[in-house]
Amino acid sequence: MSSFGIHQIGAVRIEKEACYIEIYQTYTPGLRHIENFSHVYVLWWISMRDNPKDRSNMLATPPRLTKPVETGVFSSRSPARPNPIGLTKVKLLKVENNRLYIDRIDAIDGTPVLDVKPYLPGDSIPVDEIKLPEWFEHLKNK
């Protein structure tokens, strides 16, 4: 196996009235034209689950199922995984300097942000073309 480095480019900020991604000054030139997109993907480090136990866990039981099913970690969105990387598609509400104001994110205040990528029309798949295991079928209606 090889190893490599990842640089934190910012942090999630959650305040009483706002949720935003604060991009560090070094990386703000990379925000040029981001305001022209309605949605972006945010890749973030699940720092609260970055420990040897969670990184070695290969099985997970997805939450909010009608009947619990233990599945492989790569078949779930479990935060306990070999590389605790989170991915969330968010609505970009506005951009002010180095802050990307977003509608919501499933991370906590202070969470390290690894990358931001624009959401493009080709990124979505029509619901009728999606194949899911039976325990996730209820998500097609959301």
N, CA and C atoms as a LAMMPS dump frame, in Angstrom:
ITEM: TIMESTEP
0
ITEM: NUMBER OF ATOMS
426
ITEM: BOX BOUNDS ff ff ff
-5.0000000000000000e+02 5.0000000000000000e+02
-5.0000000000000000e+02 5.0000000000000000e+02
-5.0000000000000000e+02 5.0000000000000000e+02
ITEM: ATOMS id mol type element x y z
1 1 1 N 0.833 -1.191 0
2 1 2 C 0 0 0
3 1 3 C 0.87 1.244 0
4 2 1 N 0.349 2.293 -0.589
5 2 2 C 1.057 3.564 -0.578
6 2 3 C 0.289 4.553 0.287
7 3 1 N 0.971 5.578 0.698
8 3 2 C 0.307 6.632 1.468
9 3 3 C 0.506 7.953 0.741
10 4 1 N -0.343 8.9 1.075
11 4 2 C -0.274 10.205 0.438
12 4 3 C -0.874 11.223 1.376
13 5 1 N -0.715 12.48 1.051
14 5 2 C -1.205 13.533 1.925
15 5 3 C -2.484 14.175 1.405
16 6 1 N -3.263 14.669 2.325
17 6 2 C -4.473 15.42 2.009
18 6 3 C -4.378 16.731 2.775
19 7 1 N -4.74 17.826 2.124
20 7 2 C -4.69 19.129 2.763
21 7 3 C -6.1 19.61 3.077
22 8 1 N -6.314 20.01 4.296
23 8 2 C -7.589 20.61 4.683
24 8 3 C -7.679 21.981 4.037
25 9 1 N -8.785 22.239 3.315
26 9 2 C -8.935 23.526 2.625
27 9 3 C -9.849 24.486 3.374
28 10 1 N -10.519 23.989 4.405
29 10 2 C -11.445 24.839 5.147
30 10 3 C -12.128 24.047 6.237
31 11 1 N -13.226 24.612 6.743
32 11 2 C -13.961 23.968 7.831
33 11 3 C -15.448 24.258 7.702
34 12 1 N -16.244 23.334 8.202
35 12 2 C -17.684 23.538 8.294
36 12 3 C -17.937 24.479 9.461
37 13 1 N -18.81 25.434 9.262
38 13 2 C -19.211 26.343 10.334
39 13 3 C -20.731 26.307 10.434
40 14 1 N -21.193 26.006 11.623
41 14 2 C -22.63 25.963 11.873
42 14 3 C -22.923 26.922 13.013
43 15 1 N -23.679 27.947 12.687
44 15 2 C -24.066 28.95 13.668
45 15 3 C -25.577 28.902 13.829
46 16 1 N -26.082 29.678 14.733
47 16 2 C -27.522 29.671 15.019
48 16 3 C -28.364 29.905 13.76
49 17 1 N -27.978 30.872 12.956
50 17 2 C -28.778 31.254 11.787
51 17 3 C -28.136 30.907 10.447
52 18 1 N -26.971 30.271 10.455
53 18 2 C -26.292 30.025 9.182
54 18 3 C -25.438 28.763 9.23
55 19 1 N -25.304 28.185 8.068
56 19 2 C -24.424 27.033 7.879
57 19 3 C -23.553 27.38 6.669
58 20 1 N -22.244 27.292 6.828
59 20 2 C -21.381 27.638 5.711
60 20 3 C -20.067 26.878 5.768
61 21 1 N -19.412 26.88 4.628
62 21 2 C -18.071 26.322 4.515
63 21 3 C -17.13 27.511 4.482
64 22 1 N -16.21 27.544 5.416
65 22 2 C -15.201 28.604 5.455
66 22 3 C -13.947 28.066 4.777
67 23 1 N -13.603 28.643 3.654
68 23 2 C -12.416 28.227 2.906
69 23 3 C -11.226 29.058 3.386
70 24 1 N -10.106 28.392 3.664
71 24 2 C -8.917 29.102 4.121
72 24 3 C -8.393 30.022 3.015
73 25 1 N -7.81 31.14 3.422
74 25 2 C -7.368 32.187 2.503
75 25 3 C -6.478 31.66 1.37
76 26 1 N -5.597 30.736 1.664
77 26 2 C -4.707 30.161 0.646
78 26 3 C -5.494 29.605 -0.536
79 27 1 N -6.688 29.092 -0.256
80 27 2 C -7.479 28.399 -1.282
81 27 3 C -8.602 29.245 -1.871
82 28 1 N -8.765 30.482 -1.429
83 28 2 C -9.887 31.293 -1.925
84 28 3 C -9.83 31.586 -3.434
85 29 1 N -8.649 31.678 -4.073
86 29 2 C -8.68 31.855 -5.528
87 29 3 C -9.41 30.7 -6.241
88 30 1 N -9.43 29.542 -5.628
89 30 2 C -10.118 28.387 -6.201
90 30 3 C -11.629 28.515 -6.199
91 31 1 N -12.161 29.542 -5.545
92 31 2 C -13.608 29.764 -5.508
93 31 3 C -14.122 30.578 -6.699
94 32 1 N -13.228 31.046 -7.546
95 32 2 C -13.663 31.891 -8.667
96 32 3 C -14.762 31.198 -9.47
97 33 1 N -15.87 31.87 -9.639
98 33 2 C -17.044 31.449 -10.396
99 33 3 C -17.914 30.4 -9.699
100 34 1 N -17.593 30.016 -8.477
101 34 2 C -18.408 29.009 -7.775
102 34 3 C -19.843 29.503 -7.568
103 35 1 N -20.025 30.825 -7.491
104 35 2 C -21.361 31.39 -7.281
105 35 3 C -22.292 31.138 -8.473
106 36 1 N -21.744 30.685 -9.585
107 36 2 C -22.559 30.388 -10.762
108 36 3 C -23.222 29.01 -10.706
109 37 1 N -22.974 28.268 -9.646
110 37 2 C -23.562 26.94 -9.48
111 37 3 C -24.624 26.975 -8.389
112 38 1 N -25.668 26.195 -8.562
113 38 2 C -26.727 26.134 -7.554
114 38 3 C -26.415 25.121 -6.461
115 39 1 N -25.647 24.076 -6.792
116 39 2 C -25.32 23.015 -5.844
117 39 3 C -23.843 22.649 -5.978
118 40 1 N -23.272 22.209 -4.87
119 40 2 C -21.889 21.725 -4.869
120 40 3 C -21.804 20.465 -4.006
121 41 1 N -20.783 19.673 -4.282
122 41 2 C -20.441 18.552 -3.42
123 41 3 C -19.388 19.05 -2.433
124 42 1 N -19.518 18.641 -1.19
125 42 2 C -18.515 18.949 -0.172
126 42 3 C -17.942 17.626 0.315
127 43 1 N -16.638 17.474 0.216
128 43 2 C -15.957 16.307 0.77
129 43 3 C -15.329 16.748 2.084
130 44 1 N -15.611 15.996 3.129
131 44 2 C -15.16 16.395 4.457
132 44 3 C -14.637 15.197 5.223
133 45 1 N -13.81 15.469 6.221
134 45 2 C -13.182 14.433 7.039
135 45 3 C -14.067 14.158 8.244
136 46 1 N -14.471 12.916 8.409
137 46 2 C -15.319 12.536 9.541
138 46 3 C -14.4 12.383 10.763
139 47 1 N -13.931 13.503 11.252
140 47 2 C -12.887 13.535 12.273
141 47 3 C -13.273 12.837 13.57
142 48 1 N -14.545 12.847 13.915
143 48 2 C -14.979 12.196 15.162
144 48 3 C -14.917 10.668 15.062
145 49 1 N -14.739 10.127 13.862
146 49 2 C -14.676 8.682 13.668
147 49 3 C -13.289 8.252 13.175
148 50 1 N -12.312 9.13 13.292
149 50 2 C -10.955 8.822 12.848
150 50 3 C -10.182 8.19 13.998
151 51 1 N -10.38 6.887 14.166
152 51 2 C -9.692 6.134 15.206
153 51 3 C -9.484 4.709 14.708
154 52 1 N -8.545 3.976 15.291
155 52 2 C -8.243 2.621 14.806
156 52 3 C -9.459 1.682 14.789
157 53 1 N -10.315 1.76 15.781
158 53 2 C -11.481 0.868 15.83
159 53 3 C -12.419 1.128 14.657
160 54 1 N -12.8 2.394 14.436
161 54 2 C -13.707 2.71 13.339
162 54 3 C -13.068 2.485 11.969
163 55 1 N -11.771 2.716 11.862
164 55 2 C -11.09 2.512 10.583
165 55 3 C -10.961 1.038 10.226
166 56 1 N -11.037 0.148 11.212
167 56 2 C -10.916 -1.289 10.929
168 56 3 C -12.281 -1.976 10.818
169 57 1 N -13.352 -1.254 11.083
170 57 2 C -14.702 -1.817 11.012
171 57 3 C -15.122 -1.993 9.555
172 58 1 N -15.448 -3.224 9.159
173 58 2 C -15.824 -3.498 7.773
174 58 3 C -17.301 -3.815 7.604
175 59 1 N -18.074 -3.853 8.706
176 59 2 C -19.503 -4.123 8.64
177 59 3 C -20.275 -2.975 9.265
178 60 1 N -21.473 -2.72 8.75
179 60 2 C -22.295 -1.618 9.25
180 60 3 C -23.768 -1.983 9.128
181 61 1 N -24.57 -1.359 9.97
182 61 2 C -26.022 -1.473 9.884
183 61 3 C -26.557 -0.078 9.603
184 62 1 N -27 0.184 8.362
185 62 2 C -27.49 1.524 8.025
186 62 3 C -28.657 1.939 8.926
187 63 1 N -28.697 3.204 9.316
188 63 2 C -29.789 3.688 10.165
189 63 3 C -31.086 3.882 9.372
190 64 1 N -32.164 4.084 10.079
191 64 2 C -33.475 4.407 9.513
192 64 3 C -34.034 3.347 8.577
193 65 1 N -33.698 2.089 8.824
194 65 2 C -34.278 1.01 8.046
195 65 3 C -35.446 0.411 8.82
196 66 1 N -36.428 -0.118 8.109
197 66 2 C -37.558 -0.76 8.787
198 66 3 C -37.118 -2.065 9.445
199 67 1 N -36.137 -2.735 8.829
200 67 2 C -35.58 -3.964 9.389
201 67 3 C -34.058 -3.863 9.292
202 68 1 N -33.333 -3.95 10.422
203 68 2 C -31.872 -3.818 10.387
204 68 3 C -31.216 -4.869 9.478
205 69 1 N -30.249 -4.423 8.685
206 69 2 C -29.499 -5.298 7.795
207 69 3 C -28.023 -4.975 7.968
208 70 1 N -27.235 -5.974 8.343
209 70 2 C -25.79 -5.756 8.432
210 70 3 C -25.203 -5.933 7.036
211 71 1 N -24.438 -4.96 6.612
212 71 2 C -23.879 -4.966 5.267
213 71 3 C -22.424 -4.521 5.325
214 72 1 N -21.721 -4.672 4.243
215 72 2 C -20.338 -4.209 4.184
216 72 3 C -20.276 -2.694 4.245
217 73 1 N -19.226 -2.172 4.824
218 73 2 C -19.084 -0.729 4.985
219 73 3 C -19.104 -0.005 3.63
220 74 1 N -18.619 -0.667 2.571
221 74 2 C -18.614 -0.034 1.252
222 74 3 C -19.992 -0.082 0.591
223 75 1 N -20.927 -0.784 1.208
224 75 2 C -22.313 -0.828 0.736
225 75 3 C -23.208 0.027 1.617
226 76 1 N -22.597 0.922 2.354
227 76 2 C -23.347 1.777 3.268
228 76 3 C -22.722 3.166 3.291
229 77 1 N -23.372 4.052 3.992
230 77 2 C -22.819 5.391 4.188
231 77 3 C -22.335 5.552 5.631
232 78 1 N -21.956 4.466 6.231
233 78 2 C -21.493 4.48 7.614
234 78 3 C -20.305 5.431 7.776
235 79 1 N -20.263 6.185 8.872
236 79 2 C -19.112 7.053 9.119
237 79 3 C -17.877 6.272 9.576
238 80 1 N -18.072 5.037 10.022
239 80 2 C -16.947 4.184 10.422
240 80 3 C -16.466 3.458 9.171
241 81 1 N -15.289 3.841 8.69
242 81 2 C -14.766 3.27 7.453
243 81 3 C -13.251 3.445 7.418
244 82 1 N -12.54 2.726 6.521
245 82 2 C -11.082 2.814 6.492
246 82 3 C -10.553 4.24 6.309
247 83 1 N -11.197 5.016 5.459
248 83 2 C -10.849 6.424 5.268
249 83 3 C -12.12 7.218 5.541
250 84 1 N -12.208 7.859 6.69
251 84 2 C -13.462 8.522 7.076
252 84 3 C -13.728 9.82 6.3
253 85 1 N -14.131 9.631 5.046
254 85 2 C -14.422 10.763 4.171
255 85 3 C -15.932 10.864 3.998
256 86 1 N -16.477 12.042 4.255
257 86 2 C -17.893 12.295 4.052
258 86 3 C -18.104 13.035 2.745
259 87 1 N -19.266 12.813 2.142
260 87 2 C -19.629 13.469 0.892
261 87 3 C -21.07 13.932 1.011
262 88 1 N -21.306 15.216 0.8
263 88 2 C -22.654 15.767 0.868
264 88 3 C -22.879 16.707 -0.304
265 89 1 N -24.017 16.508 -0.998
266 89 2 C -24.421 17.465 -2.036
267 89 3 C -25.266 18.512 -1.326
268 90 1 N -24.9 19.787 -1.485
269 90 2 C -25.6 20.866 -0.784
270 90 3 C -26.04 21.938 -1.773
271 91 1 N -27.062 22.69 -1.362
272 91 2 C -27.51 23.832 -2.147
273 91 3 C -26.655 25.024 -1.75
274 92 1 N -26.094 25.688 -2.732
275 92 2 C -25.26 26.862 -2.494
276 92 3 C -26.167 28.089 -2.469
277 93 1 N -26.335 28.678 -1.292
278 93 2 C -27.251 29.803 -1.115
279 93 3 C -26.637 31.131 -1.53
280 94 1 N -25.391 31.341 -1.127
281 94 2 C -24.68 32.561 -1.506
282 94 3 C -23.199 32.379 -1.189
283 95 1 N -22.402 33.237 -1.793
284 95 2 C -20.962 33.235 -1.56
285 95 3 C -20.571 34.632 -1.105
286 96 1 N -19.889 34.707 0.026
287 96 2 C -19.373 35.975 0.539
288 96 3 C -17.909 35.787 0.897
289 97 1 N -17.05 36.376 0.082
290 97 2 C -15.606 36.253 0.277
291 97 3 C -15.205 34.784 0.305
292 98 1 N -14.722 34.289 1.44
293 98 2 C -14.272 32.901 1.539
294 98 3 C -15.316 31.991 2.189
295 99 1 N -16.564 32.423 2.23
296 99 2 C -17.631 31.636 2.849
297 99 3 C -18.659 31.187 1.815
298 100 1 N -18.911 29.883 1.811
299 100 2 C -19.946 29.309 0.963
300 100 3 C -21.13 28.99 1.86
301 101 1 N -22.176 29.787 1.793
302 101 2 C -23.364 29.555 2.609
303 101 3 C -24.192 28.465 1.949
304 102 1 N -24.558 27.46 2.737
305 102 2 C -25.237 26.276 2.216
306 102 3 C -26.505 26.005 3.012
307 103 1 N -27.374 25.17 2.449
308 103 2 C -28.648 24.898 3.103
309 103 3 C -28.515 23.973 4.307
310 104 1 N -27.579 23.036 4.269
311 104 2 C -27.393 22.08 5.357
312 104 3 C -26.195 21.201 5.036
313 105 1 N -25.723 20.474 6.047
314 105 2 C -24.665 19.478 5.828
315 105 3 C -24.73 18.489 6.976
316 106 1 N -24.415 17.239 6.703
317 106 2 C -24.443 16.227 7.753
318 106 3 C -23.077 16.086 8.421
319 107 1 N -22.549 17.211 8.842
320 107 2 C -21.281 17.291 9.568
321 107 3 C -21.494 18.255 10.729
322 108 1 N -20.537 18.304 11.625
323 108 2 C -20.659 19.187 12.785
324 108 3 C -19.744 20.402 12.627
325 109 1 N -19.992 21.408 13.437
326 109 2 C -19.186 22.623 13.414
327 109 3 C -17.715 22.282 13.63
328 110 1 N -16.872 22.838 12.781
329 110 2 C -15.431 22.612 12.89
330 110 3 C -14.916 21.444 12.07
331 111 1 N -15.811 20.698 11.435
332 111 2 C -15.395 19.547 10.629
333 111 3 C -14.447 20 9.517
334 112 1 N -13.32 19.299 9.344
335 112 2 C -12.386 19.657 8.274
336 112 3 C -12.995 19.414 6.886
337 113 1 N -12.815 20.374 5.987
338 113 2 C -13.277 20.245 4.607
339 113 3 C -12.074 19.924 3.73
340 114 1 N -12.224 18.901 2.881
341 114 2 C -11.142 18.452 2.011
342 114 3 C -11.243 19.008 0.598
343 115 1 N -12.481 19.188 0.107
344 115 2 C -12.651 19.644 -1.259
345 115 3 C -14.083 20.108 -1.487
346 116 1 N -14.264 20.919 -2.51
347 116 2 C -15.576 21.378 -2.962
348 116 3 C -15.582 21.187 -4.472
349 117 1 N -16.651 20.586 -4.988
350 117 2 C -16.761 20.36 -6.428
351 117 3 C -18.151 20.774 -6.893
352 118 1 N -18.265 21.371 -8.075
353 118 2 C -19.588 21.759 -8.56
354 118 3 C -20.423 20.542 -8.931
355 119 1 N -21.713 20.64 -8.68
356 119 2 C -22.662 19.611 -9.092
357 119 3 C -23.062 19.917 -10.532
358 120 1 N -22.966 18.911 -11.393
359 120 2 C -23.291 19.072 -12.807
360 120 3 C -24.482 18.187 -13.163
361 121 1 N -25.268 18.564 -14.179
362 121 2 C -26.454 17.778 -14.538
363 121 3 C -26.167 16.301 -14.786
364 122 1 N -25.061 15.956 -15.359
365 122 2 C -24.723 14.557 -15.612
366 122 3 C -24.452 13.754 -14.349
367 123 1 N -24.365 14.441 -13.201
368 123 2 C -24.09 13.756 -11.937
369 123 3 C -25.302 13.009 -11.403
370 124 1 N -26.484 13.329 -11.892
371 124 2 C -27.674 12.662 -11.362
372 124 3 C -28.126 11.554 -12.3
373 125 1 N -28.754 10.561 -11.73
374 125 2 C -29.263 9.417 -12.473
375 125 3 C -30.767 9.385 -12.278
376 126 1 N -31.537 9.22 -13.36
377 126 2 C -32.989 9.13 -13.182
378 126 3 C -33.359 8.01 -12.212
379 127 1 N -34.324 8.275 -11.357
380 127 2 C -34.72 7.324 -10.318
381 127 3 C -35.053 5.959 -10.898
382 128 1 N -35.691 5.914 -12.056
383 128 2 C -36.081 4.62 -12.617
384 128 3 C -34.889 3.805 -13.132
385 129 1 N -33.703 4.408 -13.189
386 129 2 C -32.504 3.688 -13.618
387 129 3 C -31.628 3.243 -12.449
388 130 1 N -31.999 3.628 -11.237
389 130 2 C -31.185 3.308 -10.065
390 130 3 C -31.512 1.903 -9.566
391 131 1 N -30.474 1.13 -9.31
392 131 2 C -30.635 -0.192 -8.704
393 131 3 C -30.208 -0.09 -7.245
394 132 1 N -31.073 -0.524 -6.335
395 132 2 C -30.798 -0.49 -4.902
396 132 3 C -31.167 -1.822 -4.274
397 133 1 N -30.503 -2.201 -3.181
398 133 2 C -30.962 -3.373 -2.447
399 133 3 C -32.312 -3.069 -1.81
400 134 1 N -33.075 -4.094 -1.525
401 134 2 C -34.442 -3.907 -1.022
402 134 3 C -34.509 -3.029 0.221
403 135 1 N -33.503 -3.073 1.073
404 135 2 C -33.556 -2.288 2.306
405 135 3 C -33.38 -0.788 2.064
406 136 1 N -32.967 -0.385 0.869
407 136 2 C -32.864 1.031 0.534
408 136 3 C -33.929 1.496 -0.464
409 137 1 N -34.802 0.627 -0.906
410 137 2 C -35.821 0.969 -1.909
411 137 3 C -36.687 2.165 -1.476
412 138 1 N -36.964 2.297 -0.178
413 138 2 C -37.803 3.399 0.286
414 138 3 C -37.197 4.77 -0.002
415 139 1 N -35.903 4.822 -0.273
416 139 2 C -35.235 6.09 -0.547
417 139 3 C -35.536 6.622 -1.957
418 140 1 N -36.027 5.771 -2.841
419 140 2 C -36.35 6.222 -4.196
420 140 3 C -37.471 7.257 -4.195
421 141 1 N -38.289 7.263 -3.168
422 141 2 C -39.414 8.175 -3.094
423 141 3 C -39.055 9.496 -2.419
424 142 1 N -37.813 9.701 -2.048
425 142 2 C -37.422 10.926 -1.32
426 142 3 C -36.757 11.912 -2.239
